[in-house]
Amino acid sequence: MRYSSRTIARLPADCAPPRAGGKTVYKLVRTSRLYEQIVQQIEESIVKGDLKAGDQLPAERDLAQRFGVSRTAVREAVKALREKGLVEAYSGRGTFITDGTTQAVRQSLDLMVKIGQPEGSTHLAEVRAILEPEIAALAAVRIQEPELTTMREAVAAMDRAGQDPETYIEADLDFHLALAEGAANPLILSLLDSIVGLLREQRLRIFRVPGGPERGQIHHKRILDAVERHDAEKAREAMRSHLSQVRDDSQAPAAKRAPGKHAAH
């Protein structure tokens, strides 16, 4: 798994995406707004004719490896491309380039619920409390080894993140999305995908709560342990405890910390 905070010097030859003539379409992305750079590169490929209507994009995991970013960044990029009407995603088939003439009418939850609004944080907390404990319980029963591996890698990345907030946040999001994948229900995954932007904003806003990453990691490891043991009730309880911790940290006053020392959940 590759997390978005890392700058990768070179793309391995066997991971380079093909295009007409065997040349590489994409470049490694290197700044903080990773998903926007992915969108830009794919848009450029469409304009140049390297990608045409009906072409299928590589799988999410493959794209993440090729760009040298996290799967979360790829998800956000694909979501942005869908909103622009440049791609369509079909369950069980993949994501395809559209002809650009029919843009679906979508109301993003990111536009409906803004964290900066007075009730935004409360609304998001309620949605997570409804969804995520049951997602954890389902995942404990249904999860497969690839999703467990992603969760373990995400926890390890958060442990290593230290003072790097972007690495921590990307790994945190990957942890929760892998859990949703483990529930083996595409509607659940779509619902959680739809609030990824809000989840990121929530984490950004509680960076300065002292001890946040450490508390979050305690709960992440409890969730992972319950899921690995396929204990649905323990997974549900562990997620509820985690969300309670997130809610408390979200409401705590921010404290000034040394640069780079941040919190996320």
C-alpha positions as semicolon CSV with decimal commas, in nm:
position;residue;x (nm);y (nm);z (nm)
1;M;0,000;0,000;0,000
2;R;0,129;0,348;-0,079
3;Y;0,026;0,650;0,120
4;S;-0,010;0,993;-0,027
5;S;0,239;1,177;0,192
6;R;0,530;0,994;0,038
7;T;0,712;1,136;-0,262
8;I;0,826;0,854;-0,486
9;A;1,122;0,929;-0,704
10;R;1,044;0,697;-0,990
11;L;0,756;0,486;-1,113
12;P;0,862;0,121;-1,160
13;A;0,857;0,021;-1,524
14;D;0,623;-0,269;-1,460
15;C;0,372;-0,034;-1,297
16;A;0,369;0,232;-1,567
17;P;0,029;0,269;-1,734
18;P;0,035;0,198;-2,107
19;R;-0,088;0,424;-2,383
20;A;-0,069;0,433;-2,758
21;G;0,287;0,374;-2,870
22;G;0,389;0,229;-2,533
23;K;0,448;0,571;-2,375
24;T;0,350;0,656;-2,018
25;V;0,031;0,858;-1,973
26;Y;0,072;0,959;-1,609
27;K;0,331;1,133;-1,395
28;L;0,382;1,086;-1,023
29;V;0,198;1,346;-0,817
30;R;0,396;1,544;-0,565
31;T;0,192;1,805;-0,377
32;S;-0,077;1,812;-0,109
33;R;-0,392;1,825;-0,326
34;L;-0,317;1,486;-0,471
35;Y;-0,659;1,395;-0,605
36;E;-0,678;1,721;-0,802
37;Q;-0,351;1,637;-0,975
38;I;-0,480;1,292;-1,063
39;V;-0,794;1,453;-1,209
40;Q;-0,579;1,696;-1,408
41;Q;-0,362;1,421;-1,554
42;I;-0,660;1,211;-1,658
43;E;-0,830;1,517;-1,808
44;E;-0,515;1,589;-2,007
45;S;-0,512;1,229;-2,131
46;I;-0,872;1,270;-2,248
47;V;-0,798;1,601;-2,424
48;K;-0,496;1,451;-2,601
49;G;-0,698;1,151;-2,710
50;D;-0,491;0,902;-2,510
51;L;-0,812;0,810;-2,330
52;K;-1,130;0,789;-2,536
53;A;-1,498;0,736;-2,466
54;G;-1,554;0,375;-2,365
55;D;-1,199;0,321;-2,238
56;Q;-1,185;0,158;-1,896
57;L;-0,967;0,302;-1,621
58;P;-0,742;0,058;-1,433
59;A;-0,869;-0,080;-1,103
60;E;-0,849;0,145;-0,797
61;R;-0,563;-0,045;-0,635
62;D;-0,370;-0,042;-0,965
63;L;-0,420;0,332;-1,014
64;A;-0,304;0,401;-0,658
65;Q;0,015;0,208;-0,724
66;R;0,076;0,375;-1,059
67;F;0,032;0,726;-0,923
68;G;0,217;0,647;-0,601
69;V;-0,073;0,764;-0,382
70;S;-0,329;0,616;-0,146
71;R;-0,649;0,450;-0,263
72;T;-0,838;0,729;-0,086
73;A;-0,681;0,988;-0,317
74;V;-0,781;0,776;-0,618
75;R;-1,138;0,747;-0,486
76;E;-1,164;1,124;-0,451
77;A;-1,024;1,175;-0,800
78;V;-1,274;0,933;-0,954
79;K;-1,554;1,101;-0,760
80;A;-1,448;1,441;-0,898
81;L;-1,430;1,300;-1,251
82;R;-1,781;1,155;-1,212
83;E;-1,913;1,492;-1,096
84;K;-1,760;1,651;-1,406
85;G;-1,931;1,391;-1,623
86;L;-1,601;1,258;-1,755
87;V;-1,634;0,903;-1,622
88;E;-1,907;0,664;-1,515
89;A;-1,864;0,388;-1,259
90;Y;-2,060;0,065;-1,296
91;S;-2,082;-0,182;-1,009
92;G;-1,901;-0,502;-1,092
93;R;-1,770;-0,367;-1,424
94;G;-1,541;-0,077;-1,346
95;T;-1,500;0,291;-1,435
96;F;-1,524;0,408;-1,796
97;I;-1,454;0,731;-1,984
98;T;-1,778;0,893;-2,106
99;D;-1,839;1,087;-2,424
100;G;-1,859;1,408;-2,220
101;T;-2,204;1,506;-2,349
102;T;-2,417;1,363;-2,070
103;Q;-2,330;1,474;-1,720
104;A;-2,535;1,311;-1,448
105;V;-2,717;1,546;-1,215
106;R;-2,566;1,488;-0,874
107;Q;-2,596;1,663;-0,542
108;S;-2,280;1,588;-0,353
109;L;-2,314;1,542;0,020
110;D;-2,009;1,765;0,040
111;L;-2,232;2,049;-0,083
112;M;-2,529;1,957;0,133
113;V;-2,342;1,930;0,463
114;K;-2,051;2,158;0,531
115;I;-1,841;2,104;0,839
116;G;-1,804;2,479;0,876
117;Q;-2,178;2,523;0,928
118;P;-2,305;2,519;1,288
119;E;-2,475;2,179;1,267
120;G;-2,232;2,022;1,020
121;S;-2,021;1,834;1,273
122;T;-2,328;1,706;1,455
123;H;-2,486;1,584;1,132
124;L;-2,169;1,402;1,031
125;A;-2,136;1,244;1,377
126;E;-2,495;1,116;1,354
127;V;-2,438;0,966;1,008
128;R;-2,122;0,791;1,123
129;A;-2,294;0,659;1,436
130;I;-2,567;0,507;1,220
131;L;-2,339;0,358;0,955
132;E;-2,002;0,262;1,092
133;P;-2,078;0,033;1,390
134;E;-2,289;-0,190;1,166
135;I;-2,027;-0,171;0,891
136;A;-1,771;-0,299;1,142
137;A;-2,003;-0,580;1,251
138;L;-2,068;-0,689;0,892
139;A;-1,700;-0,670;0,806
140;A;-1,613;-0,892;1,101
141;V;-1,824;-1,166;0,942
142;R;-1,751;-1,108;0,572
143;I;-1,405;-0,956;0,541
144;Q;-1,142;-1,121;0,322
145;E;-0,765;-1,120;0,355
146;P;-0,696;-0,834;0,106
147;E;-0,908;-0,592;0,309
148;L;-0,754;-0,714;0,636
149;T;-0,411;-0,655;0,486
150;T;-0,507;-0,300;0,392
151;M;-0,633;-0,235;0,746
152;R;-0,312;-0,370;0,898
153;E;-0,101;-0,160;0,663
154;A;-0,307;0,148;0,747
155;V;-0,259;0,097;1,121
156;A;0,116;0,050;1,069
157;A;0,130;0,367;0,858
158;M;-0,049;0,565;1,129
159;D;0,200;0,434;1,385
160;R;0,486;0,552;1,163
161;A;0,327;0,884;1,072
162;G;0,469;1,069;1,371
163;Q;0,434;1,440;1,299
164;D;0,317;1,396;0,940
165;P;-0,056;1,478;0,937
166;E;-0,116;1,392;0,572
167;T;0,025;1,041;0,610
168;Y;-0,188;0,985;0,919
169;I;-0,508;1,113;0,760
170;E;-0,465;0,916;0,437
171;A;-0,398;0,596;0,631
172;D;-0,691;0,668;0,864
173;L;-0,927;0,708;0,569
174;D;-0,789;0,394;0,406
175;F;-0,854;0,202;0,730
176;H;-1,221;0,299;0,739
177;L;-1,275;0,246;0,366
178;A;-1,110;-0,098;0,381
179;L;-1,349;-0,184;0,661
180;A;-1,639;-0,075;0,440
181;E;-1,502;-0,288;0,156
182;G;-1,487;-0,579;0,399
183;A;-1,861;-0,551;0,457
184;A;-1,898;-0,675;0,097
185;N;-2,192;-0,452;0,015
186;P;-2,133;-0,202;-0,270
187;L;-2,409;0,030;-0,147
188;I;-2,237;0,064;0,190
189;L;-1,909;0,143;0,022
190;S;-2,077;0,405;-0,198
191;L;-2,238;0,568;0,105
192;L;-1,909;0,594;0,289
193;D;-1,731;0,710;-0,027
194;S;-1,981;0,995;-0,053
195;I;-1,866;1,146;0,278
196;V;-1,491;1,097;0,237
197;G;-1,444;1,468;0,175
198;L;-1,635;1,550;0,491
199;L;-1,433;1,299;0,690
200;R;-1,115;1,462;0,568
201;E;-1,241;1,805;0,672
202;Q;-1,332;1,671;1,014
203;R;-0,981;1,539;1,063
204;L;-0,826;1,863;0,947
205;R;-1,032;2,057;1,199
206;I;-0,922;1,848;1,499
207;F;-0,552;1,834;1,420
208;R;-0,460;2,042;1,720
209;V;-0,636;1,838;1,985
210;P;-0,353;1,700;2,203
211;G;-0,335;1,320;2,217
212;G;-0,581;1,272;1,932
213;P;-0,368;1,040;1,717
214;E;-0,276;0,825;2,014
215;R;-0,637;0,786;2,124
216;G;-0,745;0,716;1,768
217;Q;-0,485;0,444;1,730
218;I;-0,596;0,268;2,048
219;H;-0,943;0,240;1,899
220;H;-0,823;0,147;1,550
221;K;-0,627;-0,144;1,695
222;R;-0,925;-0,263;1,898
223;I;-1,143;-0,254;1,587
224;L;-0,883;-0,441;1,385
225;D;-0,842;-0,705;1,656
226;A;-1,217;-0,766;1,672
227;V;-1,245;-0,790;1,294
228;E;-0,948;-1,027;1,271
229;R;-1,118;-1,252;1,528
230;H;-1,445;-1,224;1,330
231;D;-1,625;-1,105;1,643
232;A;-1,912;-0,892;1,512
233;E;-2,034;-0,767;1,850
234;K;-1,686;-0,666;1,966
235;A;-1,625;-0,491;1,634
236;R;-1,952;-0,301;1,672
237;E;-1,867;-0,200;2,030
238;A;-1,512;-0,099;1,936
239;M;-1,639;0,125;1,655
240;R;-1,896;0,288;1,884
241;S;-1,620;0,364;2,134
242;H;-1,403;0,507;1,857
243;L;-1,681;0,734;1,732
244;S;-1,742;0,854;2,088
245;Q;-1,374;0,942;2,113
246;V;-1,390;1,124;1,776
247;R;-1,696;1,319;1,892
248;D;-1,525;1,421;2,216
249;D;-1,208;1,529;2,036
250;S;-1,412;1,722;1,780
251;Q;-1,572;1,920;2,059
252;A;-1,251;1,978;2,254
253;P;-1,084;2,318;2,226
254;A;-0,784;2,318;1,999
255;A;-0,450;2,367;2,168
256;K;-0,140;2,516;2,011
257;R;0,119;2,254;1,944
258;A;0,460;2,252;1,785
259;P;0,444;2,268;1,404
260;G;0,360;1,933;1,252
261;K;0,217;1,778;1,567
262;H;-0,137;1,711;1,468
263;A;-0,428;1,488;1,550
264;A;-0,665;1,286;1,335
265;H;-0,923;1,014;1,382
